[in-house]
Amino acid sequence: MTAAFEAQRTALADVVAIPVTPFAEDGGIDQDTHRALLRRLLDGGIGILTPNGNTGEFYALTPQERQLITELTVDEAADRAAILVGVGHDVPTAIASARHARDLGAQMVMVHQPVHPYVSQGGWVDYHRAIAEAVPDLGVVPYIRNAQLPGARLAELADDCPNVIGVKYAVPDAARFAAFARDAGLERFVWVAGLAEPYAPSYFSAGATGFTSGLVNVAPPSR
């Protein structure tokens, strides 16, 4: 935890909006509708947007489409909201996406959980370290869905990469979350309840201070 990332940490400790991605009839991105949705979120008081999040159909988009979504979001948000860009896939692709986000002016990246279900704990650390070290000036937020990963591994990652400032934790088990946060360092990171509204109360009781939301696309003023 460093003062250099205090603005990013503050933004994470809130409703972390995951905008949906609208598609046109030809299967491409409906840019006009997407911009309108972003403006609606911003006008509703949302302070942090996550382009290329899971609700944004991250794995259904081409690399070019993911870049476009990032560009549209940064352009619409301007200085009205913090931007947390979803990155992932293989290491070179994730690093290229993170650097693209940085060059556009985004403040943070969220690293999607590696898709291989049998990834080793050491491999998880190596994967995230490679991305975090490639963009040391960006806040990095691992998206954790692996119930077998211990909190000590996150602490190990953050020892090497001080720009790892928050965690989107999405294992549907509040007790496991509490143990993970304790072992990683509860005060060391901003903990984001990554399973949206249903798990927010139980996660907040264990130390989370922000939560992700797709429902916010439907009713942004109710944040």
C-alpha positions in Angstrom: 0.0 0.0 0.0 1.6 3.3 -1.1 0.4 6.9 -1.2 1.0 6.8 -5.0 -2.1 4.7 -5.4 -4.5 6.3 -2.9 -6.8 7.7 -5.6 -7.1 4.3 -7.2 -7.7 2.6 -3.8 -10.5 5.1 -3.0 -12.2 4.4 -6.3 -12.2 0.7 -5.7 -13.9 1.0 -2.4 -17.2 1.7 -4.0 -19.6 0.3 -6.6 -17.4 -1.0 -9.3 -19.5 -0.9 -12.4 -19.1 -3.6 -15.1 -20.7 -2.1 -18.2 -22.5 -4.5 -20.6 -21.3 -4.6 -24.2 -24.1 -4.0 -26.8 -23.8 -5.7 -30.1 -25.1 -4.6 -33.5 -27.0 -6.8 -35.9 -23.8 -7.6 -37.8 -22.2 -9.0 -34.6 -19.9 -6.0 -34.1 -19.9 -3.5 -31.2 -22.8 -1.0 -31.3 -20.6 2.0 -30.5 -23.4 4.6 -30.3 -25.4 2.5 -27.8 -22.3 1.7 -25.8 -21.5 5.4 -25.5 -25.1 6.1 -24.4 -24.9 3.3 -21.7 -21.6 4.8 -20.4 -23.0 8.2 -20.2 -26.0 6.9 -18.3 -23.7 5.2 -15.8 -21.7 8.4 -15.4 -24.8 10.6 -15.0 -26.0 8.2 -12.4 -23.0 8.9 -10.2 -20.8 5.9 -10.9 -17.2 6.6 -10.0 -15.4 3.6 -11.5 -16.0 1.7 -14.8 -14.6 -1.6 -15.8 -14.4 -2.0 -19.6 -13.8 -5.6 -20.7 -15.2 -7.0 -17.4 -17.1 -10.3 -17.3 -20.5 -8.7 -17.8 -18.9 -7.0 -20.8 -18.4 -10.4 -22.5 -14.6 -10.3 -22.2 -14.1 -13.7 -23.6 -16.4 -13.2 -26.5 -14.6 -10.2 -27.8 -11.7 -10.1 -30.3 -8.5 -8.2 -29.3 -9.5 -5.3 -31.6 -13.0 -5.2 -30.0 -11.4 -5.1 -26.5 -9.2 -2.2 -27.5 -12.2 -0.4 -28.9 -14.2 -0.9 -25.7 -11.4 0.5 -23.7 -11.0 3.5 -26.1 -14.7 4.3 -26.0 -14.8 4.1 -22.2 -11.8 6.3 -21.6 -13.1 8.8 -24.1 -16.6 9.0 -22.5 -15.4 9.0 -18.9 -12.8 11.7 -19.4 -12.1 12.8 -15.8 -15.5 11.8 -14.5 -14.6 8.3 -13.4 -11.7 6.0 -12.7 -11.1 3.3 -15.3 -10.3 -0.3 -14.4 -9.6 -2.2 -17.7 -10.0 -5.9 -17.8 -7.0 -7.8 -19.3 -6.2 -11.5 -19.6 -5.5 -14.4 -21.9 -1.8 -15.3 -22.6 0.9 -13.2 -21.0 1.9 -11.2 -24.1 -1.7 -10.4 -24.9 -2.5 -9.3 -21.3 0.6 -7.1 -21.2 -0.2 -5.5 -24.5 -3.8 -4.8 -23.3 -2.4 -3.3 -20.0 0.0 -1.1 -21.8 -2.7 0.0 -24.2 -4.9 0.9 -21.2 -2.0 2.9 -19.7 -1.3 4.8 -22.9 -4.9 5.8 -23.1 -4.9 7.2 -19.5 -6.6 4.4 -17.6 -5.6 4.2 -13.9 -5.9 0.4 -13.2 -6.2 -3.0 -14.8 -8.1 -6.0 -13.5 -6.5 -9.3 -14.4 -9.0 -12.0 -15.3 -8.6 -15.3 -13.6 -6.4 -17.6 -15.8 -8.8 -19.9 -17.5 -6.9 -23.2 -17.0 -8.5 -24.8 -13.9 -5.3 -26.6 -12.9 -2.9 -23.7 -12.9 -0.3 -24.0 -10.2 -0.1 -21.6 -7.4 3.4 -20.6 -8.4 2.2 -20.1 -12.0 -0.6 -17.8 -10.8 2.0 -15.6 -9.1 4.3 -15.6 -12.1 1.4 -14.7 -14.5 0.3 -11.7 -12.4 3.8 -10.6 -11.7 4.6 -10.4 -15.4 1.6 -8.2 -16.0 2.1 -6.0 -12.9 5.8 -5.4 -13.6 5.0 -4.4 -17.2 2.8 -1.5 -16.0 4.3 -0.4 -12.6 2.5 2.9 -12.8 -0.9 1.3 -12.9 -2.9 -0.2 -10.0 -3.4 -3.9 -10.6 -6.4 -5.9 -9.3 -6.3 -9.7 -9.6 -9.7 -11.3 -10.2 -9.7 -14.4 -8.1 -12.2 -17.2 -8.7 -9.9 -20.1 -7.6 -11.0 -21.4 -4.2 -7.7 -23.3 -3.9 -5.5 -20.3 -4.0 -4.2 -19.3 -0.5 -3.9 -15.7 0.7 -0.2 -16.1 1.2 0.3 -16.3 -2.5 -1.3 -12.9 -3.0 0.9 -11.5 -0.3 3.9 -13.0 -2.1 2.8 -11.3 -5.4 2.4 -7.9 -3.6 5.8 -8.2 -2.0 7.3 -8.2 -5.5 4.7 -5.8 -7.1 3.6 -2.9 -4.9 1.1 -1.8 -7.6 -1.1 -4.8 -6.7 -3.5 -2.7 -4.7 -6.8 -4.5 -4.7 -8.6 -7.8 -5.2 -11.8 -8.7 -6.9 -12.6 -11.9 -5.0 -15.3 -14.1 -6.5 -15.4 -17.4 -4.7 -19.0 -17.9 -3.4 -18.0 -18.6 0.2 -17.8 -15.7 2.6 -15.9 -17.7 5.2 -13.2 -18.6 2.7 -13.0 -15.0 1.7 -12.5 -14.0 5.3 -9.7 -16.5 5.7 -8.1 -15.5 2.4 -8.1 -11.8 3.2 -6.7 -12.4 6.7 -3.8 -14.5 5.3 -3.1 -12.0 2.5 -3.3 -8.9 4.7 -6.7 -7.4 5.3 -5.5 -3.9 5.6 -3.0 -4.3 2.7 -5.5 -4.4 -0.1 -8.8 -2.9 -1.2 -11.2 -5.9 -1.1 -13.9 -5.9 -3.7 -16.8 -8.4 -3.4 -16.7 -9.9 -6.9 -20.0 -11.7 -6.9 -22.1 -8.5 -7.1 -25.0 -7.6 -4.8 -26.0 -11.0 -3.4 -22.7 -11.6 -1.7 -21.8 -8.0 -0.8 -23.3 -8.0 2.7 -21.5 -11.2 3.8 -18.2 -10.1 2.2 -18.5 -6.6 3.8 -18.8 -8.3 7.2 -15.4 -9.8 6.5 -13.7 -6.7 5.4 -14.7 -5.9 1.8 -15.3 -2.2 1.1 -16.4 -2.3 -2.6 -18.5 -4.6 -4.8 -18.9 -5.2 -8.5 -22.2 -4.7 -10.1 -23.8 -5.5 -13.4 -27.2 -4.6 -12.1 -26.0 -1.0 -12.1 -26.5 -1.0 -15.9 -30.2 -1.3 -15.2 -30.5 1.3 -12.4 -27.3 3.4 -12.0 -28.8 6.1 -9.7 -29.6 3.5 -7.1 -26.0 2.9 -6.4 
